[in-house]
Amino acid sequence: MPTHAIDRTGTLAPEASLQLAAEYLETQRLDKMDRRIADLLRSYATAEPLDLDLTLAPTLEDLGLSLEADRVQLFFANGESGQIPTSDGNTFELRGAWRPTGDRLEETDSVTSIDLDCLPDQGRGLRAGRVQRSTGMPTPLRESLRSTSPSAPGWSPARATLYLPCLSPCGLLGFFAVEGGLTTSRWGATMLDRGALIGSQFAMVLDRYRQACELDAMRVRDGRNERLETLGRVAGGVAHDFNNVLTAILGYADLLEIELADNGQGQIELGEIRDAAMRAAEVVEQVLSFGRTRSDGVRSVDLGDCLTGLRSMILRVLGEGIALELDLESVCSEEEASQVRIDPGRLERVLLNLASNARAALVDITEDRRFSLSVRRVTIDLDRRDTSSHALGPVAAVNAGDHIRLTASDNGCGMDSSLTAKIFEPFFTTKETSGGTGFGLATTAEILRESNGGIRVESVVGEGSAFHLYFPIAASATHKGEPATRLIAAAAAR
């Protein structure tokens, strides 16, 4: 019955009374939802950016109460740390959930992650910012979502699910999955628009959280770099003083050797003193090299030529039984060589150190031992990610633009995350028994920093490690065509 035909002065027809009651209830629900949205927006404006859980909990609850849902969950695409949302992932992990008091849904009916490829439109609607709605979930999809327990054959109970996207300027950071039962018939267009508004507003919370996490990590890196710079200056001063002491020890050892008769008493002990002093001198030289900024030998060199020229030397460092694989695919056009600006002598030291580390990692491998070096031209985007493989994560301190990526990989023992977090720190070494000083990778990272490049590592225990070194492409090849072996020899002669 049309509302304009209702006689509001007299007795209402039964159908008119039901319609007015429904309209009244709908208005009440929308008013409550509007008040919740207003309170949420005020809380978003004053919330601490890094305290996501404090903002997430009331958002889940208000969504659930407003839509009279059985369950509300937030999923977001994990970054490299597993806690920062990103826009380039396809698998979205469960970040938080809400259920009404007394809800009887089984915990095993939940999923821990959702792959957008498993959604009917492969997530295209969510990435475009559209609210998606589905009913039921087939068993193959539940299996692909890594449910905590296997579901029974067939379909799960038909429970309508709304997917509310959290779309920010940088992309889809997450989405809310709102599950409803018998109340889904009340999900009108107006109510869904308000739910979509909460999703879009919470996207700003996620984006601010992501930026705050990145800023916090940047501050930690800057503080670490400042401490390393201070350490380098202090270590350089101490090393100079210690070098003077070693010079006196070696000098008096030479004088004592002259006074001792041939093969006389004390010759063996004197030899041990000399050997120990020489080892200490090598450590001092490494400390001085770490704390010294060198720019006099920097020039444009071709990485492919350098690897070819150092092939025999790298093989000697690797030793017998380890195969060396060089992948020097053309990284530039014929008119443009793979030129980077670096001191060739320091580049040689970097490559030989990586080869030495690979040999140590392969010592317990009995067959098919390999060490690979490859050169590629890649592009770093504004998020400092290698566009050829976003899975590698951001590269610290590397600017956007074209780079040459040198990858050194082995199929050795690999490292866990606790080791990879420390390997670039000075004095940290995993080769205590073989005389490691802990300056090899620290110096490598410093050399890359001086070249305006960067380094990152990916490693899996039992599968090997890969070090990715990024060098900005030289603007002009001032020494184009000069053999790398001649450059390295010239650097050694200095």
Secondary structure by P-SEA (a helix, b strand, c coil): cccccccccccccaaaaaaaaaaaaaaaaaaaaaaaaaaaaaaaacccccaaaaaaaaaaaaaaaaacccbbbbbbbbccccccccccccccccccccccccccccccccccccccccccccccccccbbbbbbccccaaaaaaaccccccccccccbbbbbbbbbcccccccbbbbbbbccccccccaaaaaaaaaaaaaaaaaaaaaaaaaaaaaaaaaaaaaaaaaaaaaaaaaaaaaaaaaaaaaaaaaaaaaaaccccccaaaaaaaaaaaaaaaaaaaaaaaaaacccccccccccaaaaaaaaaaaaaaaacccbbbbbbccccccccccccccccaaaaaaaaaaaaaaaaaaacccccccbbbbbbbbbbbcccccccccccccccccccccbbbbbbbbbccccccaaaaaccccccccccccccccccaaaaaaaaaaaaccbbbbbbccccbbbbbbbbccccccccccccaaaaaaaaaac
